Amino acid sequence: MLEPWIFIALLLGAGMLLPGVAIAANWLLGPKKPNAIKESTYECGIETVGETYVQLKGSYYIYALIFVVFDIEAVFLFPWAVAYNELQLYMVLEGVLFIAILAAGLFYAWRKGVLEWV
Amino acid sequence: MTEFLQDPFTWIGELLKTWLTGLGLASDFVTFLLQLLGALVLATVMLLLTFLLIWAERKIVARIQDRLGPNRVGPFGVFQTVADLLKLVTKELITPTGADLIPYNLAPLLAVMSVVGLWAVIPLAPTLLGAKINVGVLYIISIGAIGTLGIMLAGMSSNNKYALLGAFRTVALMISYAVPMVLALLVPVLLAGSMDMSTIVNAQSPLPFLLLAPVAALVFFISSLGEVGRAPFDLLEAESEIVAGFHIEYSGLKFGMFFVAEFLHAFTISALTATLFLGGWQGPWAAQYPFLGLIYFLIKTSIVYFVVIWIRGSFPRIRIDQMNSLNWKLITPVALLGLVATSVAEKLAVEFAWSRLLVHLAASALVVLVTLTALGIYARTTRKRSEQMPATGATSESLTSA
């Protein structure tokens, strides 16, 4: 039971280790001559102005809210899909009803103009 | 010898197991060692495969654009990528001032880790599967998201506005295209009745799911292109707008690792599409000769990968507002519709003992018809609206899109 998860842990470890080794080799082989101009923020030769961490657009936030709704939906739909072969027709239709309610939510957001990128 | 030809993977595994047990090691430890070996081999093969993938992509894109592509280093320029790697290794690693050092250095590692990690649950051949877990599909969704997280970390920690914009776009892309991808992934889970990848492949024995659920296959393919940030959804690194996007402040092999992760991710989504919808290793005599299964799997994956490159060579990059409307107004509703159609069609086929293929094809045809009708109505209303006010339509849109 635990065996596949050990393999996954080892594979993820190897996936971190190999690029780590490559970057370490680069660090060993590459030149190391830092200076202030080289390390300054790259903006195509123009000096950077003001704070880097600007506020993000409000639209991103609204999309994130819609995303949360649909992601939680997935949590409920995966057990339904796994148990599909044991379900009766009316149980499947109940799942369809659930999806329809969510689709109605998406449609409501759409009509409200939330999905426009402004 | 015939055993080796029939099933080399089990044969080698058994050979190593006998040898290690013969050395007097405990059986648990032997299993652990074999798993460690398998993980290292898989990760190394994947990273070395990238050399070939980058070369193939450059060559094919060059042919699409009527160029020759790399043709100097080695036969057909096949060692061009090796030369590129050697150049990158000898470059200086520049860390920008004000960078957040831990996420900045962790990001390239995370990007590669997530892609390599995905291969744990993809069945390469009937007897060659890293980890048979019963939540394979959920694992793909969660580990796949870590790669995007790596890109996000890179953008946020570089202390550069272009990189930050790239990170914003990454988040928008990721959260948008995860939704239809998850909805499309529900369809193979539902048809196979399991989230285990090898069960899903076994369930495609007479009919691949591409024939049963073509809508879900298409939605999965498009949305995973978006999730990975491949062309035409590569606006997180749009050269003409935000220079190089999230990896603008990376140099040397740290940049190289993002490059590796991107190309490998494209290959991985091809492999996932092949596994979930094209039948994975299924093919004539694949069950008796697992090595043939590996070849079938690689052929199917290569075909899908070629389509990915073809799309890259053919489509212009889309804007972020277009990307969001494409996702939320077209792909997500179609994915929902496709999921409903498949679930009802499958139950009806079982209930009334109708032909499974015909019922599913009819359901898919219905979905396509509804989608095309809706698009037609949308196009007509948009055209009417732009005829009413001809001047403002195009310009105001292009001004607000940045």
Boltz contact constraints between the chains, C-beta under 6 A:
constraints:
  - contact:
      token1: [A, 4]
      token2: [B, 131]
      max_distance: 6.0
  - contact:
      token1: [A, 4]
      token2: [B, 132]
      max_distance: 6.0
  - contact:
      token1: [A, 4]
      token2: [B, 133]
      max_distance: 6.0
  - contact:
      token1: [A, 6]
      token2: [B, 35]
      max_distance: 6.0
  - contact:
      token1: [A, 7]
      token2: [B, 35]
      max_distance: 6.0
  - contact:
      token1: [A, 7]
      token2: [B, 130]
      max_distance: 6.0
  - contact:
      token1: [A, 7]
      token2: [B, 131]
      max_distance: 6.0
  - contact:
      token1: [A, 8]
      token2: [B, 120]
      max_distance: 6.0
  - contact:
      token1: [A, 8]
      token2: [B, 131]
      max_distance: 6.0
  - contact:
      token1: [A, 10]
      token2: [B, 35]
      max_distance: 6.0
  - contact:
      token1: [A, 10]
      token2: [B, 36]
      max_distance: 6.0
  - contact:
      token1: [A, 10]
      token2: [B, 39]
      max_distance: 6.0
  - contact:
      token1: [A, 11]
      token2: [B, 39]
      max_distance: 6.0
  - contact:
      token1: [A, 11]
      token2: [B, 117]
      max_distance: 6.0
  - contact:
      token1: [A, 11]
      token2: [B, 120]
      max_distance: 6.0
  - contact:
      token1: [A, 12]
      token2: [B, 113]
      max_distance: 6.0
  - contact:
      token1: [A, 12]
      token2: [B, 117]
      max_distance: 6.0
  - contact:
      token1: [A, 14]
      token2: [B, 39]
      max_distance: 6.0
  - contact:
      token1: [A, 14]
      token2: [B, 40]
      max_distance: 6.0
  - contact:
      token1: [A, 14]
      token2: [B, 43]
      max_distance: 6.0
  - contact:
      token1: [A, 15]
      token2: [B, 43]
      max_distance: 6.0
  - contact:
      token1: [A, 15]
      token2: [B, 112]
      max_distance: 6.0
  - contact:
      token1: [A, 15]
      token2: [B, 113]
      max_distance: 6.0
  - contact:
      token1: [A, 15]
      token2: [B, 116]
      max_distance: 6.0
  - contact:
      token1: [A, 15]
      token2: [B, 117]
      max_distance: 6.0
  - contact:
      token1: [A, 16]
      token2: [B, 109]
      max_distance: 6.0
  - contact:
      token1: [A, 16]
      token2: [B, 113]
      max_distance: 6.0
  - contact:
      token1: [A, 18]
      token2: [B, 43]
      max_distance: 6.0
  - contact:
      token1: [A, 18]
      token2: [B, 47]
      max_distance: 6.0
  - contact:
      token1: [A, 19]
      token2: [B, 109]
      max_distance: 6.0
  - contact:
      token1: [A, 19]
      token2: [B, 112]
      max_distance: 6.0
  - contact:
      token1: [A, 19]
      token2: [B, 257]
      max_distance: 6.0
  - contact:
      token1: [A, 20]
      token2: [B, 109]
      max_distance: 6.0
  - contact:
      token1: [A, 22]
      token2: [B, 253]
      max_distance: 6.0
  - contact:
      token1: [A, 23]
      token2: [B, 253]
      max_distance: 6.0
  - contact:
      token1: [A, 23]
      token2: [B, 254]
      max_distance: 6.0
  - contact:
      token1: [A, 26]
      token2: [B, 89]
      max_distance: 6.0
  - contact:
      token1: [A, 26]
      token2: [B, 252]
      max_distance: 6.0
  - contact:
      token1: [A, 26]
      token2: [B, 253]
      max_distance: 6.0
  - contact:
      token1: [A, 27]
      token2: [B, 93]
      max_distance: 6.0
  - contact:
      token1: [A, 29]
      token2: [B, 89]
      max_distance: 6.0
  - contact:
      token1: [A, 29]
      token2: [B, 90]
      max_distance: 6.0
  - contact:
      token1: [A, 30]
      token2: [B, 90]
      max_distance: 6.0
  - contact:
      token1: [A, 30]
      token2: [B, 91]
      max_distance: 6.0
  - contact:
      token1: [A, 30]
      token2: [B, 92]
      max_distance: 6.0
  - contact:
      token1: [A, 30]
      token2: [B, 93]
      max_distance: 6.0
  - contact:
      token1: [A, 30]
      token2: [B, 252]
      max_distance: 6.0
  - contact:
      token1: [A, 31]
      token2: [B, 92]
      max_distance: 6.0
  - contact:
      token1: [A, 38]
      token2: [B, 94]
      max_distance: 6.0
  - contact:
      token1: [A, 39]
      token2: [B, 96]
      max_distance: 6.0
  - contact:
      token1: [A, 39]
      token2: [B, 97]
      max_distance: 6.0
  - contact:
      token1: [A, 41]
      token2: [B, 96]
      max_distance: 6.0
  - contact:
      token1: [A, 41]
      token2: [B, 160]
      max_distance: 6.0
  - contact:
      token1: [A, 42]
      token2: [B, 248]
      max_distance: 6.0
  - contact:
      token1: [A, 52]
      token2: [B, 159]
      max_distance: 6.0
  - contact:
      token1: [A, 52]
      token2: [B, 161]
      max_distance: 6.0
  - contact:
      token1: [A, 56]
      token2: [B, 168]
      max_distance: 6.0
  - contact:
      token1: [A, 60]
      token2: [B, 172]
      max_distance: 6.0
  - contact:
      token1: [A, 64]
      token2: [B, 175]
      max_distance: 6.0
  - contact:
      token1: [A, 67]
      token2: [B, 175]
      max_distance: 6.0
  - contact:
      token1: [A, 70]
      token2: [B, 179]
      max_distance: 6.0
  - contact:
      token1: [A, 74]
      token2: [B, 182]
      max_distance: 6.0
  - contact:
      token1: [A, 77]
      token2: [B, 186]
      max_distance: 6.0
  - contact:
      token1: [A, 81]
      token2: [B, 186]
      max_distance: 6.0
  - contact:
      token1: [A, 81]
      token2: [B, 189]
      max_distance: 6.0
  - contact:
      token1: [A, 81]
      token2: [B, 190]
      max_distance: 6.0
  - contact:
      token1: [A, 82]
      token2: [B, 195]
      max_distance: 6.0
  - contact:
      token1: [A, 84]
      token2: [B, 190]
      max_distance: 6.0
  - contact:
      token1: [A, 84]
      token2: [B, 193]
      max_distance: 6.0
  - contact:
      token1: [A, 85]
      token2: [B, 193]
      max_distance: 6.0
  - contact:
      token1: [A, 89]
      token2: [B, 347]
      max_distance: 6.0
  - contact:
      token1: [A, 89]
      token2: [B, 351]
      max_distance: 6.0
  - contact:
      token1: [A, 92]
      token2: [B, 343]
      max_distance: 6.0
  - contact:
      token1: [A, 92]
      token2: [B, 347]
      max_distance: 6.0
  - contact:
      token1: [A, 96]
      token2: [B, 340]
      max_distance: 6.0
  - contact:
      token1: [A, 99]
      token2: [B, 336]
      max_distance: 6.0
  - contact:
      token1: [A, 99]
      token2: [B, 340]
      max_distance: 6.0
  - contact:
      token1: [A, 103]
      token2: [B, 336]
      max_distance: 6.0
  - contact:
      token1: [A, 115]
      token2: [B, 328]
      max_distance: 6.0
  - contact:
      token1: [A, 117]
      token2: [B, 321]
      max_distance: 6.0
  - contact:
      token1: [A, 117]
      token2: [B, 324]
      max_distance: 6.0
